[in-house]
Amino acid sequence: MTIVPEFELLSPSDLRERDVDLLLREELYVSEGFQQFFFSFFGERFNDAEFVCARHSVDRYEGESDLEIDLKCSGQPIRLLVEDKIDAQFQKGQAERYTKAGDHYVNKLECNEFLTVLVAPKSYLAESTHGFHKTIELEEILKWFQSDPSPRNRYKASLLRSIIDKLEADRPKDPKITK
């Protein structure tokens, strides 16, 4: 079996937010370790969180969720509504639409509680939640994959590194420096 060097695995121009959505969804389904890691971002009360399911590109009455994750904490159903950002701008009222969707789910008794979550590179977040309840930096997820040197995790780390590097390369340059 030939192992392809990491730098040959991914082309940054081919990477999209959808890749992050599907990576997160896959890991939640196949890795209890990743579940524990991911749920740890939401505080101590999520220590006993049990993953139920995750849905990708969920159409709703006012937009779409990149990812919706159902879990149970102490037996109570909770839904995480996740927005991934790599380089796209926020749509007007985007965080508010996520909150409205969460309220709708609670009112329909699909969950007792919800959290809106923004997953993005650290530089994208710029120390702002952008109206979401929680933020998770892609760099933190990258570190998790880098902690296990298996070929599978090296591949996932390479994908995330390429996404983060793409954002840095595409970022508009400071006009003062460019001038």
N, C-alpha and C positions, 0 to 999 in steps of 0.2 A: 504494500500500500504506500503510495506516494503522498507525502504531506506537502501541500502548497504553502509557500511562505505567506505570512499574514498580509504583507503589503500587496500581494497579488489577488487576494480573496475578493476585495470589494472595490467598486468604482464609486467614489463619493457622489458623482453626478447622478447616479442611479438611485440614490437613497432618498426615501420620502418618510413623512410622518407615519404612514401606514406600516413601515418596517418596524418602528418602535411599538406601535399598537400590537402588531402580531407577535413580536418578541415578548412583550409583557404577557400577553394572553397565553402564549405557549408555556412560558415559565410558570405561570400560576397553575396551569393544568398538570405539569409534569414534575414540579420540584417543590416539595414541602419546605425545603430550606429557603427557596426564593419566596415562598408565601410568607414565612416568618419574617424574613428580611423586609419585604415590601410592607407588610402590615405594621412593622415596628415604627414606621414613619408617622403613624396615627396615634401614638401614645400607649401608655401602659395598659390601658383597658382593652387594647387589641391583642394582648399577649395570648389570649385563648381563642383568637379568631379562627374560624373554620371556613375555608374556601368552599363555595357552593358552585359557582359558574362565572364565566366571563363572556360577554357578547361584544362583537366588534361592529363599528359603524351602525349604531342603533339610531334609526330614524324615529323622530318623535314629532309631536305637533309643532314645535318651534325650533327646528334645527336637528342636529345630529350629535350624538355623543361618540367620541372616538372609541371609547371602551367603557362598558358598564360591568362592574364586578359586584357580584352578590356574595355576601359572607354572613356568618353568624358569630356574634359575640355574646357569650353567656346565654346562648339560645335565641337571642334577638336578631331578626333579619336587618341587615344594614346594606345599603347600596353605595358603592363608590362610582361617581361619574367622572371619568378621566378625559382630559383634553391634553393631547400631545402637541407640542410646538417645536419645530426645528428652525424654520426661517420665515414662516408665514406670519403676516400681521394679524392682530386680533380683529375680529369682526365687531362692529358696534354692538354692545350689549351682550357679548358672548357669555361672560361669567354669569350674568343675570339670567340668561336663558337656561344655563345649567341648573341654577338654583330653582327656577320655576319648574323645571323637569323633576327635580328632586322633591319639591313640594307636591307635585302631581302624584308621584309614586307613593308618597306617604299617605296622601288623601285617598288613593285607590287601595291602600293597605297592602301594597306590594313590598313595603319595608317599613320598619318603625322609625328609621333614621337614615340620613344620607350625608355624604360629604362630597364636595366638588374638589377635584384634584387636578393640578397642573403639573405635567412632567415636561421638563425642558432643560437645555443646557444652562449651567450657572450664569453665563454671561447674558443669556436671554432673559433670565428672571430679574437681574439687576436689583436684587433685594426687595422685590415687590411681589405680592401674591396675585396681582392683576385681578382681584376680586374673587379668587378661589379660596376655599377653606384651607387647603394645604398645597404645598409645592414640594416636588421631589426633583432634585437635580440629576440629570443624566450621568453626571460624573460620579455620583454616589452608586448608581446602578452599575456603572462601568467597574468601579472598585470591587463590587461584589463578584462580578465575573472574573476579574483578574486574581481574586483570592484562590481560585481553583485552576491549576494549569492544564486541565484536561483539554484535548483538542476541541471539543464542543464549546467549552467556555472561552477558550482563546478565540474561536470564531465569533462568538457573541460579543466579546470584548472588542474585537477588531471592527465589527459592525458599528458599535456605539462610538468607538474612537473616530471612525470615519465620519459619522454624523456630526460629532462635536467639531472635528477639524473642518468639515464643510461649512459649518456656521461661521467659524473664525475666518475662513478664506473668503466667504461671500459678504462678510460684514462691510458696510460702507466705511471707507477710510476717513479719518479726521480731515475736514476741509483745510484746516490750518497747515497740517503736515503735507497734504497733497499739493497745496499752493506753493 
